[in-house]
Amino acid sequence: MRHIQCWKFPALIIWLVLILAVSTVNANEAPMVRVKDIARIQGVRDNQLYGLGLVIGLNGTGDGSGSLANVQMVANMLEKFGITVSADDLKVRNVAAVMVTAMISSSVRVGDQIDVVVSSIGDARSLQGGYLLQTPLQAANGQIYAAAQGPLSIGGFASRTGGSSGQQNHPTVAMIPNGAIVEQEIPHSHSNGSEIQLVLMEPDFGTAARLVETVNQAFAQNLAWAQDQSTILVKIPTEYADNTVGMIARLEELPIRPETKARVVINERTGTVVMGADVRIATVAVSHNNLSVRVDSYWQFNQPQGLLDETAIGMDYSIGAEAPEGGLMILSGGSNVEDLVNALNAVGASPRDIIAILQAIKAAGALYGDLIIM
């Protein structure tokens, strides 16, 4: 039992202090990071490319007769070379129709090479040993930005002999390192001439306000202001008018302590629970199978020795978990998910028990934070 020292306060002061104590949560501070770790420059981004192609040279492991895509594509290709063949007469087990995908950055230039991924879209058994014919890669706007071609690498194998078969990795998806040559650059701009836009990867009003303060202090000018919870506009000062790259480099290296969201991430397949330091649990009692869980809250007052020193008032908690055998464990301190999970682990609760209890606490409205289930 804790000893609580009592004293007299005017009613208004007590009321204001209680409201402040309820609304304030003591959480672990987030680490200092660079701006480039939490934000990106508007206009500097990756783009997706895709194309439909043919893989040849397969050892009888290509698309079967039921796949019409590769047959029609082979017939169209032969027609370009002046050879007219009916698609109904073609049987090409050494050919597979594939979808070719790639990511292209706005920083690449014409002649640069990028990696591509080749995936079967038919019933091919394996792409091992195949060769991709030249395939144009287009973006969502329909324009062609690269062309892919080359030998495939699947990093595995698939074999079949008689009634037995063996397989390693995924033989119908392959890579071609540096398999595409960039033919057209992605239009981009990292500024509009007078200002730079920083976009937060995790939108948050607190982080946006803190980033504005950090930028203004670093440049000793009021250059930055927040447009919303995710976009911060930074005016380019006169000394960086002809050196926006240097301005961006300096911005990205500025240290900042971002706000962190209260989250609990659950992976039901593996039984993994990852929790943030800001997650809190209110007063609640849960019964799951033969496990009983209880979270209690109570006010704690701390009066320093000096009469003029500030009095600390806050909420304290106790967490208890009871197993079928009757073992009881009570933890005192902040009612966070870590304490709850530790109490449940101490009495032998399984990961699935912990996950089910956390879900029930969230459904009851007693878990303050986002619960993300994967």
C-alpha positions, 0 to 999 in steps of 0.5 A: 500500500502506498502512502499518500500525503494529503493537503488543502487546495482551493476547489478551482485549483484542484479541478484544473489540476485534475483535468490536466492530469487526466489529459496528460500521459507520460510516455517515452520520448521518440528518438531523434531522427533526421528529417529525411527519415520521416519526410520526402520531397514532393516531386521526388518519387518512384514510378511503376512500369509494366509490360506484356512479354514472351519468355523463350528457350524453356525446356518444355516447361512453358505454357500448355495448350490451354493458355492462348495468350502465348500462342497468339503472341507468338503468332503475332511476332511471326507475322511481323517477320513475314511468317503467317501461321494460324494460332490454332496450329501452334504448340509452343511448350518452350514459350511462356507469356509473362508480365514484366514489372519494374520500379523507376526512380525520378533520378534515373536518366536515359541509358540507365539500367533498372531491375525487372521482375518477370512473372508467368501469367499462364500455366507454365511450370517453370521459367528456369533457363528462359530468355525474355524477348524485348518488352516495352515497359509503360507507365500508367499514362501509357507512355513507354519509359524502358525496354526489358530483355535478357536471361532470367534468374529464378534462384531456384528450380523445379524438376519432375521425373516419373511420378516424383517432383521437386521444387525450390523457391518459386520457379514461375517468378524470375528476376533480371538484374539491370534487365531494362534500359531507360529510354525516357526520363520521368518528369519531375521537379523538386521545387516550384522555384520559390518553395520546397514541399516536405511531405510527412510519411506518417501525417501528424499535426504534432510532427508537422508543427515540430518540423516547422519549428525545427526548420525556422530555428535552423535557418534563423528565419520564418521560412516554413509553415504547415499547410496541413498535417502532412505537408510543410512548405519551405520558402527558398531563401535568397542564399539558396536561390541557385542551390536548391539541391544544397538547401534540400540536403541541409533540410534532410539532415536536420534532427527532429523528434517526431510524434509517435502514434499509439499502436499495437500491431498483431500478427495472428499467423505468427503470434507476434505482438508489437506495441508502442510506448504510448499505448495505455489501458483504462480500468478494465476486467477481462475473463478469457478461458480460465484467465482473469485480467484486471487493470485498476487506476487510482490517483497518486499525489506527490507533495515535495518538501518545499511548500512553494514547489510544484505538486505532482498529481497523476494517475497510477495503475495496477495490473493483475492476471490470474491463472487457473492454478490460482497464481496471482501477479500484480504489477504497479506502474503505468498501465501500458500493454507491456505490463499487461503482456508481462503479467500474462506471460508470467502466468503462462498465457499463450500468444493467442490468449494475449492477442484475444485479450488485447482485441477484447480490450480494444472492443471495450474501448479501454485500449487507447491506441490503434490496434492493427491486425495483420 
